[in-house]
Structures are given as structure tokens and as C-alpha cells.
Amino acid sequence: MTRKRIFVAGHRGMVGSAIARQLEQRDDVELVLRTRDELNLLDSKEVNAFFEAERIDQVYLAAAKVGGIVANNTYPADFIYENMMIESNIIHAAHTHNVDKLLFLGSSCIYPKLAKQPIPESELLQGTLEATNEPYAIAKIAGIKLCESYNRQYGRDYRSVMPTNLYGPNDNFHPNNSHVIPALLRRFHEATQENAPDVVVWGSGTPMREFLHVDDMAAASIHVMDLDSDVWKENTQPMLSHINVGTGVDCTIRELAQTIAKVVGYKGRIVFDASKPDGTPRKLLDVSRLHQLGWYHEITLEAGLASTYQWFLENQQRFRG
């Protein structure tokens, strides 16, 4: 049996590591992995030499420079430059070395700040982006358009998936610049350890958000990559080739905080500080196209939070400080 040589770019990140874990289970796959020290994805010559030497069959492009609102606001040039260079180098080198199948992983921040809800794929480029992460979003939109352009000009089969808010093993639990789930998991954990009488959560608790476990995201990515080309083309368009990945279900931040408190075992009060910003009232992806292609999420929010908290407990030493 000939095994497919699959390069997972960004295999140490939350999404890339989940994809690599699942592909490792397959007998027909030979994973090709490189750390940042082994392959600088910002260097086009290095990337080109890598593809020339390794005879890659498929690419999962999960490598990216990521961060929260503070990081995006502080380093906008780094975010747009590094993400555009990574995408451009990998996608062009893949084409140059005749890799026909590639999956680009984007972000739901590509959609306008005031997109209609739930957000269908057709909302792309239909309005103004959220200002705080516009450079990152522009870079991700460029990645989608790179894939579309190589498909149109060269007949490649480069696909793009846009995940909703992700969480799970290998997430960033930094106290100041992590996303809402790891931030709250850590805050409730520390409050439990310290017997704190209450935990303060920013905002009113009323905004609604959708959350997808990273193992579901990995499964969806592999499902989309494995779809027959004819099936994929029937469900996409040359100028609308990306597909949303999510649960199609959302919850309020209040409900999220209550579920995390239950998972962690916190018995105190949850206080919502309405003087702090709420952000967008609702952000939910329309995942009907993904459902039509035969994929549905499997991990419930409570089960996913419980397993993520267990992972956090087992890896606490790396989150000190």
C-alpha cells in the first residue's frame, strides 16, 4: 500500500496538533512534520527546498500567527505580514511542486463585524471588518483567495475551512491574552483553589457565542479534505470556495460561565461586570453547507469543557505565571 505523504504545517499549535493526532491513526498516511526551528515558513527559499525534497501529496495549512485582541492591536504589522508570508510561501510552493490537494484553515473573523446571523459563507467581503483584528482577517481572506486563484488558473484542488471559536488541548491559558474558554477555565480553577467568594466575568453575560472542540475541528478538516472532488465542486463555487465549520449551536456567556463553574467544581458566586465591553451581541456560523456534505459535530460543550479542564490540570506546570 502506498501511503500519502501529508505535511501538517503548524503541527504544534492547537488545531495542527489535533489534525496530526487523527492522521497518525491512519495506515494510509505518512506524516511529514517540521518544527519552527527546522523549517522557517517565512522564508520562501526554505519552504521551496522543503517541498522539492519531501515529495508531499497533501498539505494541511494550520500554521499561523495568532493572538487575542491585545496582541492584534499591538502588533498589527506582524500579524498581517507573517500570516500572508506563511500562506503565500506554502501555497505557491505546493503548486510549484505539483501538490494537488491542500486545505487552508482560516478564521470566522474574516466576516464583517455586522454580518447577518447565522453567518453564511456568502457574507465574505460584504461589509466592514472588526477593527481590532482587521490585519489578521485580511491575511486570512488573502489565504482563501490564494486557494481560489490557484484553482481557477491552474486547476488545483485547494480548499478552505473557516472554524468558529475553538478550544481544547494545547490552547493558550495565559491569564492576560487567552480567549474566553481557557481564560475562564483558569480563572475558575484558581478561584476554587483559593476559596474565592466570587469570580468576576467581563460584560453583561448576554452575548451569544458558538464553540467547537478542536478534535471536532480536526475531524471536520479531514472530512472536507477527503471529499471527492466532484462532490466538493458541486457544493462550492469558484469564487466562494470556503466552508464554515462549527456546531450551529450557541450559548450566552452567562451559560458558558455557569457550565465552566460546574465542570471545575466552583461553588461561589459568578459576578458579571457590565461596565466592561460585551463585543458583538451574537456570532454564529451557518453550517448548513457542511451538514449537506455529511459532517456534524460530536462533542457537546460540557463534555468538551470537562476534557479540556482535565488536560489543563495535567499540564498546569507550563502555565505558571
Secondary structure as UniProt FT lines:
FT   STRAND          4..9
FT   TURN            10..12
FT   HELIX           14..23
FT   TURN            24..25
FT   TURN            27..28
FT   STRAND          29..32
FT   TURN            36..38
FT   TURN            41..42
FT   HELIX           44..54
FT   STRAND          58..61
FT   HELIX           69..74
FT   HELIX           76..96
FT   TURN            97..98
FT   STRAND          101..105
FT   HELIX           108..110
FT   TURN            113..114
FT   HELIX           121..123
FT   TURN            124..125
FT   HELIX           131..133
FT   HELIX           134..154
FT   STRAND          157..163
FT   STRAND          165..167
FT   TURN            169..170
FT   TURN            175..177
FT   HELIX           180..193
FT   TURN            194..195
FT   STRAND          198..202
FT   STRAND          208..209
FT   STRAND          211..213
FT   HELIX           214..226
FT   HELIX           229..234
FT   TURN            238..239
FT   STRAND          242..245
FT   STRAND          251..252
FT   HELIX           253..264
FT   STRAND          269..273
FT   TURN            274..275
FT   STRAND          282..283
FT   HELIX           288..292
FT   TURN            293..294
FT   HELIX           301..314
FT   HELIX           316..319
//
